[in-house]
Amino acid sequence: MNTVTDIFGSMVFNDSVMRSRLPRDVFKQVQRSVNEGKRLDSEAANIVANAMKDWAIEKGATHFTHWFQPMTGITAEKHDSFISPIDGGRVIMEFSGKELIQGEPDASSFPSGGLRATFEARGYTAWDPTSYAFIKDGVLCIPTAFCSYGGEALDKKTPLLRSMEALNRQAMRVLRLFGNEDVSCVRTTVGPEQEYFLIDRSVYEKRRDLRYTGRTLFGALPPKGQELDDHYFGSIKPRVAAFMAELDTELWKLGIMAKTEHNEVAPGQHELAPIFTTTNISADHNQLTMELMQKIARKHGMVCLLHEKPFAGVNGSGKHNNWSIMTNTGVNLLEPGETPYENAQFLLFLCAVLQAVDDYQDMLRLSVTSASNDHRLGASEAPPAIVSMYVGDELEEILSCIEKNEPYGGKEKEVIRVGVHVMPKLPKDTTDRNRTSPFAFTGNKFEFRMPGASASISGPNVVLNTAVAESLRQYADALEGSEDFENDLHRLIHDVIAAHKRILFNGNGYDEAWIREAERRGLCNLPATPDCVPCYLSGKNQKLFTTHRVYTPSELHARYEIKLDTYNKVVKIEAQTMVNMVWKDILPAVSRYSASLADAAIKKEMLGAEVNTAFERETAAKLSGLMRDTAELAAAVSAANDRAMAAPDGLKRARVYHDEVLSAMEKLRACVDAMELLCERDVWPYPTYGDILFSVK
């Protein structure tokens, strides 16, 4: 029986495999390509490609693909076989350096937001050597970037790599100021905690809304849901345990460090957490994790739901983005040190994040927005839509003392001076006691809790990396050439805290009073996607991304168009599905049941005047009124959808969808859910919430 150490990374063309299969000088070239961004020469690329092909064939692969992440939010791949014809009607297996480094898939059907015309079908994939090639389903997958003929990014990986390089440039400038000459590279790391639901496939197949939209558009809450908290960290059911065991095995084969798995709060809800790794690799791994979750669940007779809010009134699913900054020497720059000087460096990087979150709170909110996540944020233990930051009581007090020039820990203590002997030893408490905070410091990392379960983590990390790079750029500009570094550093940290302390909040993010307090502080409150998307086009945000060469103006505008188009299509599909379910299934079923009640009342009354028919007649009357209202509300949803489709542009269309269509859908849902509670169980045309949430025995 293979052990974990035997299978881990067995399907990955990693450093160990390359070291054993490549000439030493070629392996060093690959390492330079990874660490320094240098291009492989054609001869070396051919050697790497041939070694990769031989290894993949030994593992049973017959095809290769450039595996990329278009702006659909999922992955894409086009399979090409290794075969090449030779004389005699025979074939040989070939794979060239050119095929490794660049591919040319048809880009015509991928979202481009106007970056290319429909007739300009060409798109190009370019190998990302920092992310290892791997074998999936008998295919050699080569992680790649995806761009247009003109070089514009058509994917999520390219901007992420650019943002990582932007942060590296500015962080290196700051580290040199602290005398760190041994550091040659700074990288951000991420560990995304993935939440998901598992339901039995039989109930899924009977719910048209789940199949078309990923969430239930109707459904009355069952008598028992998550109220008792008896599912959270509870014993894992055998079917789920078998799924998790196979998922772990398949993830480990791909070098994905799946670490922790447990039941979440809602019935049928679970979580998987990996060990941290470099951000772009983590993004690749998370996409693979979501794909494998859905594939393996079906093998076990279940369906994995990644929608952010598949069930109203029940906990939604997020993806906590645990983010930190590491040097190539293994130092976590967001971990307090042992000396005053180390702590001064930590405080400056902490301030960089503090300023970034405050300055670009609108972009952080935008980075997690979607039609599905709008339903989750602010409800059932999800963080609110207002971005704020929690650093813990002790650290917040230290920052306050620096800002106010007050002693920390009592009057007998000295006033804190950054970088000198009176700097206190900073707390390393890794706990987080405020679960309502959207952006919380947890000892040596920040946990960004707003991303949704189905989303790529690339978007939030592009914003976070670039915004922090901008803070660090400003600090390096201010401190380079300083004649009194310690005093200038102290003044800088003091000024940053004073200017950006409004983003710090340690209270209850669910409290209505916080909304009023956030408004008083001048924080952004962007509750829904149509409120967020215009932030792409603000001058402040365009300047940020163009300055650091992460997005061009045209790339930002493309993402503006794509975000709106996706939102509008999602709500349109939901509205049409809802109306379809009402006319084809719900009203016919309720009408038959109501008629059966009336018939039963008539038959009872024929037996004698003493027979009580109140239940039948009152229930039939209630259902008759609800059916009338349902029909009217379904027509209202259709009419609102027509108005949205007639709107002159994407943003106006999105506002109609949010303000009118979703509002009409909520009213229709309430009416239908009321009918469900009045109908006999066997009459209702769909599995109920109770049937679905407790379907996995």
MIKOLPA-213258 format. One record per atom (N, C-alpha, C, O): x, y, z. Coordinates in steps of 0.2 Angstrom, whole numbers, plus 5000, padded with zeros to 4 digits. Layout:
N
XYZ...
END
This chain:
697
500449945000500050005000500450065000500950075004500350114996500750174995500650215001500050225003501150245004501050295009500950365006501050375000500750415011500750485008501350505005501350545000501950495008502550515006502750484999503050514995502450424998502550394991502150434986502450444980501550444987501150474982501150544981500950574976501450584987501350654986501850684980502450664980501550724976501850754971502050704965502450714961501750644965501950584960501750604953501950574949501250654953500950674946501250744944500850774940501750764947502050834946502750834944503150794946502850874939503550874936503850934940503950984938504050914946504350954951505150964951505450924947505350994956506151004956506450934956506950924953506150894960506550824961506550784955507050754953505950784951505950754945506450784940506850754936506450854939506850894935507550884936507950874932507750874943508450874944508750804942509250794940508250754942508450684940508450674933508750624930508150714929508050704922508350754917508450744911508550814920508850864916509550864917509850854923509950884912510650904913510750954918510251004919511250954922511351004927511251074925510951124928511551094919511551164917510851184915510651244915510451134912509751154910509351164916508951204916509451114921509051124927509251194930508751224933509851214930510051284933509651334929509451384932509651324922509251374918508551384920508251434921508251324921507551324924507451354930506951394931507951344935507851384941507951454941507651494944508451474936508451554935507851574932507651634934507551534928506851564925506351574930505951614930506351524935505851534940506051584945505551624947506651594947506851644952506951714950506851754954507151714944507351784941507051804935507151854933506551764933506151784927506551774920506251804915507151744920507451744914507151694909506951634911507151704903506951654898507351604896507951604896507051544895507451484893507651494886507251514882508351474884508451474877508151414873507951364877508151414867507751364863508051294864507651244865508651284865508951224866508751194872508551134873508751234878508551214884507851194884507651144888507451234881506751224881506551154878506151124880506951144872506851074869507051014874506650964874507551024878507750974882507250964888507050904889507051024890506451014896505850984893505550944896505651004887505050974884505050904883504650864884505650884880505750804879505750764886505450714886506050794891506050764897505350754900505150704903505050814900504350814902503850764899503450734902503950764892503550714888503750644890503250604891504350624891504550554892504250534899504050484900504350584904504050574911503350564910503050514914502950604907502250604906501950534903501550504905502350514898502150454894502250394899501850344899502750394903502950344908502350334913502150284916502050394914501450404919500750384916500250384919500850364909500150354906499850404902499350394899500150464901499950514897499950504890500550484888499550524886499550524879499450594876499650604870499250644880499050714877499350764882499550744887499450824879499650874883499150934882498850934877499150984887498751044886499051104890499451094895498951164887499151224890498551234895497951254892498651234901498051234906498051304909498551334912497451344907497451414909496851434912496351394912496751494914496251524918495951584915496151644917495451574910495151634907494751664912494651644918494451724910494051764914493351734915492851774917493251674914492651644916492651624923492051604926493151624926493251604933493451524934493551504940493451494929493551424929494151404924494451454921494451344924495051334920494851314913494251294912495251314908495151294902495751254899496351264901495651204894496151164892495951134885495351124884496451134880496351104874496851044873497451064874496650984872497150934872497450914865497050914860498050904865498450884859498850824861499150824866498850774856499150714857499950724856500150774852500350684859501050684857501250654851501850664848500750624847500950584841501150634835500950684834501650614831501850644825502050594820502350544822501750604814501850544809502550544806502850594806502650484804503350464801503150424795502650394794503650404791503650364785503350294787503450274793502950264783502750194784502050194787501850144790501750254788501050254791501150244799500650234802501750254802501850254809501850324812501950374809501850324819501950384822502450374828502650324830502750434830503250434835502950494840502450524839503150484846502950534852503350594852503950584854503150654851503550714851503250764855502650774855503650814858503450874861504050924861504550904864503950974858504551024857504551074862504051094866505051114862505151174867504651224865504351264869504551234858504051284856503351264858502951314861503151204858502451184861502451194868501951204871503051184872503051194879502951264881502451284885503251304877503251384879502651414877502451464881502351404871501851444869501351394865501551354861500651414866500151384862499651434859499751494861499251414855498751464852498051434851497851404846497751434857497051414857496551464854496751524853495951444851495451484849495151524855494951504859495251594854495051634860494351664859494151714863494051654853493451684851492851684856492451724857492851624860492251614864492351634872491951624876492951654873493151674880492951744881493051784877492751764887492651834889493251884887493751864890493151934884493751984883493552054885493952094885492952064886492752134888492852184882492952244884492952164876493052214871493752214869493952254865494252174872494952174871495052154864495652164861494652114861494752084854494052074851493552064854494052084844493452074841493352004840493751964840492651984838492451914837492951884832493051824833493051914826493351884821494151884822494451844819494351914828495051904830495151854835495251864841495151784832495051734837495651714840495651674845496251734838496851704841496951734848496851794850497151684852497451704859498051654860498151604856498451674864499051644865499151624873499051664877499451564874499551534880500351534881500651514876500551554887501351564888501451524895501151534900501951474894502151434900502351484906502651524906502051464912502251494918502651444922502451394925503351454921503851404924503851404932504151354935503551454935503451454942502951404945502951394951502551374941502051334943502151264939502151264933502251214943502451144940501951124935501351124937502151084930501751044926501550984930501850964934500950954928500650904932500250864927500050884921500050794929499650754925498950744928498950734934498450754924497750754926497350714921497350734915497050664923496650624919497050604912496750604907497650584913498050554908498250614903498450594897498250674905498450724901499050764905498950784911499550784901500050824904499850904904499750924898499750934910499450994910500051044912500351034916500051094907500651144908500251214910499951244906500351234916500051304918500351354914500951364913499851394912500051454907499651514908499151514911499951564906499551634905499251634899499351594894498751674898498351684892498251754890497951794894498451774884498451844882498151844875498151794871497951904873497751914866498351924861498951924863498151934855498651944850499052004851499652014850498752054854499052124856499452124862499752174864499352064866499752064872499352074879499552074884498652094878498252104884498052044887497951994884498052044894497951984898497151974897496752014898497051904895496351884894496251834900495751794900496651834905496551784910496651814917496751874918496651764922496751784929497451774932497651804936497851734928498551724931499051774929499451794933498951804923499451854921499451914926499951934928498851944927498852004932499151984939499452024942499051924941499251894947500051894947500351914952500351874942501051864942501351934942501851954945501051984938501252054938501152084945501652124947500652074948500552104955501052074960501352114964501252014959501751984964502452014962502852024967502552024956503252064954503252134957503752154959502652164956502652234959502752244966503152284969502452194970502552194977503352174979503652204983503552124975504252104976504752174975505252184979504652204970505052264968505052314974505552334976504452334977504452384982504652354989504952394993504452294990504752264996505452254997505752265002505752244991506552234991506852304993507352314996506552364990506752424992506752444999507252475002506152425002506152435010506552395014506852415018506652325012507152285016507852305015508252305020508052335010508752365009508852425014509352435017508352455016508352515020508452485027508852525032508252425029508352395035509052355035509152315040509452355030510052325030510052245028510452215029509452225025509352155023509652145016509352145011510352125016510652115010510652045008510852035002510452005012510451925010509851915006509751855003509251955007508651935004508751954996508952014994508551904992508551924985507851924981507751944976507351904985506651894983506151894988506251874994505551934987504951934992504351904988504251924982504051854991503451834988502851834993502951824999502251844990501651834995501451754995501551724990501251735000500951665001500251665003499951715006499851615001499151615002498951535004499251495001498551535009498251465011497451475011497151505016497151465005496351475005495951415008496051365006495551435013495151385016494551385012494151425011494351325009493851315005493251275008493251225011492651315008492051285011491551265005491651284999491151215006490751185001490151145004490251125010489651125001489151085003489151014999489351014993488950965002488850894999488150875000487950875005487850864994487150834994487050774990487450764986486550734992486450674988486250694980485950734979486550654976486450674969485750664967485450694962485350614970484650604968484250664970483750684966484350704975483950764976484150824972483750864970484850824970485050874966484750874959484550924956484650814956484450804950483650824949483450834944483350824955482650844955482450914956481950934956483050954957482951024958483251064952483851064951482751084948482951124942483451184943483851204940483251214949483651284951484351264953484751304951484451204956485151194958485551174952486151194951485251134947485551114941485751174936486251174933485251224936485351284931485751334935486151374931485651354941485951414944486451394950486851444952486451334952486951324958486651334965486951324970486051364965485751384971484951364971484651364966484651364977483951354977483551414977483751464981483151424972482751484971482151484975481851544976481951424977481351424982481551374987482051334987481151374993481351324998481151355005481451405007480651325009480551345015481051315020481151255019481251345025481651315030481351265034480751265036481751205035481451155039481451165047481751215049481051125050481051145058481751145061481851175066482251095058482851095061483351115056483351085050483851155057484351175052485051175056485251115057485351235057485951235060485951265067486451285070485351275070485251305076485651275082485851305086485651205082485951175088486751165087487051145092487051195082487751185080488051115081488551105083487551065080487750995081488150975075488450915076488251005070488550985064489251005064489750975061489451065067490051095067490551055071490551045076491151035067491650995070491350925072491750895076490750905070490550845072490850785069491250795064490650725071490850665068490750665060490150675058491250645056491150655049490750585046491050535048490250595043489850535040490250495036490750515032490150425036490550385032490650395024491150395021490050415021490050435014490550495013490950505008490450545017490850605017491550595018492050615015491750545023492450525025492750495019493350505018492350455016492650415010492750465004493350465001492350515003492450564998493150605000493550614996493150625006493750665009494350625008494850655006494350565009494950525009495250515001495750525000494750504997494950504990495150574987495650584983494850624990495050694988495750704990496150734986495850694996496550704999497050664995497550694993496950604993497450564989497550594982498150604980497050614979497050644972497450714973497850734968497250754978497650814979498350804980498750844978498550754985499250744986499650724980500150744979499350684976499650664970499850724966500350724962499450774966499650834962500050884966500150944964500250864972500750914976500350964979500651014982499650954980499251004984499250984991499050924993499451024996499551015003498951015007498851065011498450975005497750975009497950955016498250895017497750995021497950985028497350965032497350915036496851015032496351005037495651005034495551035029495250955037494550945034494050935040494250905045493450965040493050965045492350985043492251015037491850965047491150985046491051065047491351085052490751095043490551165045489951175049489651125051489651235049489151255054488451225051488051185054488351235044487651215041487651135040488251105039487051105040487051035039487251025031487051065027487750975030487950965024488551005021488750995016488751045026489351095024489951075027489951045033490551085023491151055025491751105023491551155019492351095026492851145024493551105023493651055026493951125018494551095017495051155017494951205014495651145021496151195022496851175020497051115022497151205015497851185013498351215017498251265021499051195017499551225019499751285014499651275008500051335017500251395013500751375008501151335008500651415002501151414997501151474993500751514994501651484988501651544984501051564981500651514979500851624981500151644979499951614972499351594971500351624967500151604960500051524960499551494957500451484964500351414964499751394968499351354966499651434973499051424978498451434973497951394974498451484969497851494965497751444960497151414959498251414957498251354953497951294957497451264954498251284963497951224967497251234969496951184969497051294970496351304972495851284967495351254968496051304961495651294955495551214954495051184953496151184955496151104954495751074960495351024959495751104966495451074971494651084970494351034971494451134968493751144966493451094961492951064961493951084956493751044950493750964953493250934951494250944957494250884960493650864965493350814965493450914968492950914973492250894969491950844972492150924964491550914960491550844957491050804956492150824954492250764950492150704955491850654954492550704961492550654966491850644969491650584971491550704971490850694974490350654970489950614972490350664963489950624959490150554959489650514958490750534960490950464960490650434966490550374967490450474971490250444978489450454978489150454984489150474973488450484972488150544976487650554978488650594976488450664979488650714974488950704968488450774975488550834971488850884976488650894982489450914974489750964978489551034975489551054970489251074980488951144978489451194981489651194987489751234976490251284978489851354978490251404979489251354976488851424976488951454983488951424988489051524983489151554990488451554994488551555000487851544991487251544995486751494992486251514990486951434993486451384989485751374993485251354990485751394999485151395003485051455007485451475011484451485006484251545010484151535017483851485019484451575022484351565029484851515032484751505038485251495028485751445030486451475029486551515024486951455033487651485031487851475024487751425021488151525021488451525015489151495015489451485020489451495009490151465009490651515006490451545001491151525010491651575008492351535007492351475007492851575006493451555004493951605008494151645005494151585014494551635018495251635015495651575014495451695013496151705010496651725015496751785016497051675017497551685022498251705018498551665015498351765019498951805015499451825020499351855025500051815017500651835021501251855016501151845010501751885018502351905014502951875017503151875023503351835012503951795014504551815010504451835004505051815013505751825010505951755007505751705010506451755002506751695000507151665005507351605005507351695011507751675016507251645022507551615027506551645021506151605025505851655031505551625036505951715030505751765035505051785033504851815028504551785038503851805037503851875039503951895045503751925035503751995036503152025040503152075042502651975041502051995045502051965052501551955055502651945054502751915060503151955065503751965063502951975071503352015075504051975077504051915077504552015078505251985079505451985086505052005090506051975087506351965094506652035096506752045102506852075091507252135093506852195091506352195087506952255094506652315092506652335085506252355082507252315082507352335075506952285070506652315066506852225072506452175069505752195069505352195065505552225075504852245076504752305072504152315070505252355072505152415068504952395061504552425057505352345058505252325051504552295051504152305046504352245056503652225056503152275056502652265052503252325060502752375060502652415054502052435052503152425050503152465044502752415039502352445035502852355038502452315034501752305036501352305032501652305043500952305045500552365043500052365041500952425043500652485041500552495034500052525032500952455030500852455023500152425021499852445017500052365025499352335024498852375026498252385023498952405032498352455035498252505030497652515029498752535027498552595022498252565016497852595013498552505014498252475007497552465008497152475004497352435014496652415015496152475015495652475012496452525018496052595019496052625012495452645010496552635009496552675002496152634997495952674993496152574997495852534991495352484994495252424991494952504999494452465002493952454996493652394996493852504992493352494986493552434982493152394979494152434980494452384975494452314979494352264975494552314985494552244989493852224989493652164988493352264990492652244990492452224983492152174982492652264978492552244971492852174969492552134965493452154972493752094970493352034972493551984969492952044977492551984979491751984977491451944979491652034973490852044971490651994966491051984961490051974966489751934961489051924963488851944969488651904958487951894960487851844965487351854969488251794966488151744971488451764978488051754983488951804978489251824984488851884987488851894993488451914983488051974986487551944991487351974995487351874989486851844994487151825000486851825005487851815000488151785006488351845011488251835017488651895008489051945013488551975017487952005015488651985024488252015029487751965031487251985035487751905030487151855032487451795035487951765032487151765040487351705043488151685044488351645040488451725047489151725049489651745044490251735045489451765038489851795033490051865035489651895039490651895033490751955035490352005031490051995026490252065034489852115031490152145024490752135023489752185020490052205014490452265015490852285010490552295021490952355023491652325025491652285029492152345021492852325023493052355029493052425029493352315034493652345040494252295041494252245039494652315046495252275048495252265055495152315059495452205057495552195065496252165066496552125062496552195071497252175072497352155079497952135081496852145083496852125090496952175095497152235093496752165101496752215106497452245107497552305108497852205109498552225111498952265105499152315106498852235099499252275094498852335092499252385090498252335093497852405091498052455097498152515095498152435103498352475108499052505107499152565108499452465105500152485103500152535097500552585098499752525092499752575087499452635089499652695087498952635094498652695097499152735101499152795100499552695105500052735109500552765104500852825106500752735099501252765094500952825091501252885091500352825089499952885086499952935091500052995089499752925097499652975103500252995107500153035111500852965105501452975109501352965116501553005120500952905118500852895125501152825127501352785122501352815133501652755135501252695134500652705135501552635133501152575132501252535139501752525141500652515142500652475147500752505154500952485159500552575154500552605161500952665161501352675157500852715165501152775166501852775167502252815165502052715171502752705172503252685166503852695167502852665161503252645155503452705151503152765151503952695146504152755142503752755136503352705134503652815133503352825126503652775121504352775121503252745117503552695112503952735107503652785104504552715105504952745100505152685095505452645097504952695089505052635084505752635083506052675081506052565083506752555081507252565087507852555085507052585093507552595098507352555104506852515104507752555109507652505115507052505118506852455122506652565118506052565122505452535118504852535120505552505112505052475108504852405112505352365113504252395114504052335117504052275113504052275107504152215116504052155113503352145110502952155115503252135104502552135101502252065102502552015102501552065103501252005104501251965098501251985093501251895099501251845094500651805094500651745092500151825097499551785098499251775092499051815088499151705090498851685083498151675083497851655078497751695089497051685089496751745086497051795086496151735084495751785081495051785085494651735083494851835089494251825093493651865089493151865092493751895084493251935080493051895074493451915069492551855073492451815067492051855062491851835057491851915064491451955060491852005056491652045051492552005057492952055053493052025046493251965045493052075041493152055034493952035033494151995029494352075037495052075036495452075042495552125045495652015045495852005052496651985052496851935048497052015056497651995057497651935062497351935068497951885060497951825065498651795066498851735066499051845069499751825072500351835067500851865069500251805061500851815056500551815049500951805044499951825048499551835042498951875042498751885048498651895037497951925037497551875033497651845028496951865036496351825034495851865031495451905034495851865024495351905020494751855020494751815016494151875023493651825023493051835018492551805018493151895014492551905010492551865004491951865001493051835001493051804995492451744995492451715001492151734990491651674990491951614988492451604985491551554989491751494988491951474981492451434980491551494976491651474969492151524966492351504960492451574969492851624965493551604965493751564969493851624960494651614959494951664965494651724965495451644968495751684973496251734969496551784973496351734963496751774959496551854960496951894962495951864959495651934959495851974966496152024966495651944971495751974978496551984979496752034982496951934977497651944978497951984974498552014975497751994968497952054963497952114966498352154967497352134969497152194973497652204979497952254980497652154983498052154989498752164988499052204991499052124983499752134982499952204979500452234981499552224974499652294971499552354976499952394976499052344980498952404985499452404990499652454992499652344992500252344997500852374994501252404997501052354988501552374984501552454984502152484984501052484983500952554982501152584989501552634989500952554995501052585001501852585002502152625004502152525000502852515001503252564997503752584998502952574991503352624986503352694989503852724989502852714992502852774996503352775001503652825003503352725005503852725011504552725009504952755011504652685003505352685001505552754998506152774999505152784995505252854992505352904998505852944997505052895003505052945009505752925013506052975016505952865013506552845018507152845015507752845018507152825008507852825005508152885005507952945003508852885007509252945007509152985014509353035015508752955019508652985025509252995029509652945029509353055032509953065036509853045044510353035047509253035046509053005052508452955052507952965053508752895050508252845048507752825053507152825052507952815060507552795065507052855066506452835067507152915067506652965068506252975062505652975063506452965056506052975050505552915050504952915048505852855052505452795052504852805057504252785055505052825063504552835068503952885066503352875067504152935063503752985061503252965055502652975055503552925051503152895045502652845048502052845046502852795053502352755055501852785059501252775059502052835063501552885067501052915062500452915063501252945057500852975052500352925048499752945047500552865047500152815043499652795048499052785046499752785054499252765059498752815060498152805060498952875061498452935061498052945055497452955056498352935049497952945043497452885042496952895038497552825044497252765042496852725048496652675046496852755054496652715059495852705058495552655062495552745054494752735053494652665051494052645052495052625047494952565045494952505050494652455049495252525056495252475061494552475065494352525067494352415066493652405069493652335073493852285070493552335079493552275083492852255086492852215090492352285083491652275086491352225082491552185078490652225083490252175079490052205072489652245072490252165067490152195060489452185058489252205053489052145062488352125060487852185063487352185061488152225068487752275071487552325066487952355063486852345066486652405062487052465064487152505060487252475070487652535072488252535069488552595068488552485067489252485063489152515056489552555054488552505053488452535046488452615047488752655043488152635053488152715054488852735056489052795054489152695060489852715062490352715056490752765055490252665051490652665046490552725041491052755038489952745040489752805036490052865040490352905036490052865046490352925050491152925048491452985048491452875048492152865047492352885040492952895038491852875035491952885028492152825025492552825019492052765027492152705024491652685019491052715019491852645014491452625008490852575010491052535014490252585008489752535009489452525002489052555000489752464999489552444993489152374993489552324993488552384994488152314996488152264990488052204992488152284984487952244978488452254973488752314972488452214968488952214962488852274958489352304956488252304957488152364953488452424956488652474953488452424963488752474967489552474966489852524967489852414965490552404966490852414959491452444959490552394954490952384947491252454945491752454942490852504946491152574943491852584946492152634943492052554952492652564955493252554950493752574951493152504945493652494940493852554937494452554935493452594936493552654931493752714935493852774932493852714942493952774945494752794944495152754943494852864944495552884942496052854947496652834945495852854954496352824959496552754958497152734958496052714956496152644955496552634948496952584948496352664943496752664937497452684938497952644935497552734941498252754943498652704946499252684945498352664951498652614955498952564950499552544951498452534946498652474943499152494937499552444935499052544934499452564928500152584931500652564927500252614936500852634939501252574940501852574939500952524943501352464945501352414939501552354940501052434933501052384927500752324928500952264926500152324932499752264933499252254928499052204926498852314927498352314922498452374918498752424920498352374911498252434907497552464908497152424910497452524906496752554906496252504902495752494904496452484896496052434892495852374896495352344895496352344899496252284903495752294909495352254910495852354912495352374918494652374915494152354918494552414909493952424906493652354904493052344904494052314902493752244900493452214906492952174905493852214911493552184917492952214920492552184922492852274919492252314920491652284916491152264919491752274910491252254905491152174907490552154907491652134908491552064910491152054916490652014916491352094921490952084928490252104927489852064930490052154924489352174923489052124918488452104920489352104913488952054909488851984912488351964911489351964916489251904920488651914925488251864926488651964929488151984934487451984930486951944933487352014925486752024921486551954919485951934920486951914916486751844914486551804919486151764919486951804925486751754931486051774933485651724934485951834934485251854937484751844932484151814934484851854926484351834920484151764920483651744920484751714921484651644921484151624927483751584927484351654933483951644939483251664938482751624940483151724935482451744935482051704930481451684931482351684924481951644920481851564922481351534921482351544926482251474929481651484934481251434935481651534938481151544943480451544940480051504942480351584935479751584931479551514928478951494928480051484925479951424922479651364927479251334926480051364933479851324938479051334941478751284942478951394941478251414944477751394939477251354941477751404932477251384928477251314926476751284925477851284926477851214923477751164929477451104928477951174935477951134941477551154947477051114949477651214949477351234956476651244955476251214959476451284951475651304950475251244948474751234951475451204943475051144942475051094948474451074949475551084952475551044957475051064963474651034966475151134964474751164970473951164967473551154971473851174961473151184958472851114959472251104961473251054958472950994958472750974966472250944967473250994970473150984977472551024980472150994984472551084978471951124980471251094978470751094981471251074971470651044969470450984973469850964974470950944975470850884979470550904985470150864988470750954988470550974995469750994994469350974998469651034989468951054987468450994986467950984989468750944982468350884981468250844988467750814989468750844992468750804998468150845003467850805006468150905003467650945007466950925004466550915008466850924998466250914995465950844997465450834999466450794996466250724998466050715005465650685007466450755010466350755017465650785018465250755022465450835015464850875017464250835014463750835017464350785009463850745007463650695012463150665012464150685017463950635022463550655028463250615031463450725028463050755033463350815036463950835035462850855038463050925040463550925046463850985047463550875050463950875056464750875054465150885058464850855048465550835046465950905046465650955042466550915049466950975049467350975043467850935042467351025038467751035032468151095032468351115027468251125038468651185039469351185036469551225033469651125038470351115036470451125028470851165025470051085025470051075017469851145014470251165010469351175017469051235013469551295015469651335010469751305021470251355023470951345019471151395017471151285019471851275016471751295008472151325005471151265005471051274998471051354997471251374992470651385001470551455000471251495001471351544997471651475006472351505006472751495000473051534997472751434998473151414992472851444986473251464982472251454985471951494980472251564979472351584974472251594985472451664985473251664984473451714980473551624986474351614985474451604978474951624975474051554975474151544968474051604963474451614959473551644965473351704961473951754962474251784957474251764968474751804969475451784966475851824963475551714966476151684963476151694955476651714952475551694952475451704945475651774943475951784939475351824947475551894946476251904947476551944944476551884953477251894954477751864949478251894947477551804946477951774941477951824935478451824931477351844933477251894928477651954929477951984924477751974935478052034937478852024936479252074934479051964938479751944937479951944929480451974928479551924925479651924918479651994915480052004911479152034918479152104915479752144917480052174913480052134924480652164926481252144922481652174920481252074920481752044916481752084909482352094907481252094907481152124900481452194900481752214896481252234906481552294906482252304907482652344904482552254911483252244912483652234905484152264903483352194901483652174895483652234890484052234885483152274891483052334886483452394888483552444885483852384894484252444897484752454892485052414889485052524891485452544886486152514887486552514882486452504893487152484894487152434900486652424903487752404900487852354905487652374913487352334916487952434914487852464921487052474923486852454928486752504918486052524919485652454919485152444923485852404915485552344915485652304922485152274925486252314925486352284931485952314937485752274941485852374936485452414942484752394941484452384946484452384935483752354935483752284937483252264941484252244936484252174938484252174946483852134949484652214949484752224956484052254959483752224964483852304957483352344960482652314959482252314963482552294953481852274951481852194950481352164953482252164947482152094945482252054952481852014954482852064955482952024962482452044967482251994971482152104967481652124972481052084970480652054975480852084964480252044962480351964963479851934965480951944962481051874964481051854971480751804973481251904975481151894983480351884985480251844989479951924982479251924983478951864980478551834984479151844975478951774972479151714976478751674977479751724978479951664983479551664989479351604991479451714992479051714998478351684998478151645002478051704992477351674991477451604989477051564992477851574986477951504984478151464990477851414992478551494994478751455001478151455005478151405009477751505005477151495009476751445007476451405011476651435001476251374998476551305000476251265001477251304999477551245001477351215008477251155009477351265013477151245020476451225021476251195025476051245016475251225016475151155012474651125013475651135008475451075004475751015007476151015011475350965005475550895008476250875005476350894999476650845009477350825007477350795000477850814996476950744999477050704993476850744987476950734981476450804988476250844982476750894980476750904974477150914984477650964982478150934977478350884978478250974971478550944965479350934966479650914962479650964972480350964972480550934979480150944984481150914980481450894987481450964991481651014988481250954997481251015002481951025004482450985003482051085008482651095011482851045016483451025016482351015020482550965024482750895020483250865023482450885015482650825011483350835008483750795008483550905006484250915003484750915008485250885008484650955014485150965018485350905022485950905025484950865023485050795027485050735022484850685024485250755016485150695011485750645011485650585010486350665014486850625014486850595021487050625026486750525021486650495028487350465030487350435035
END
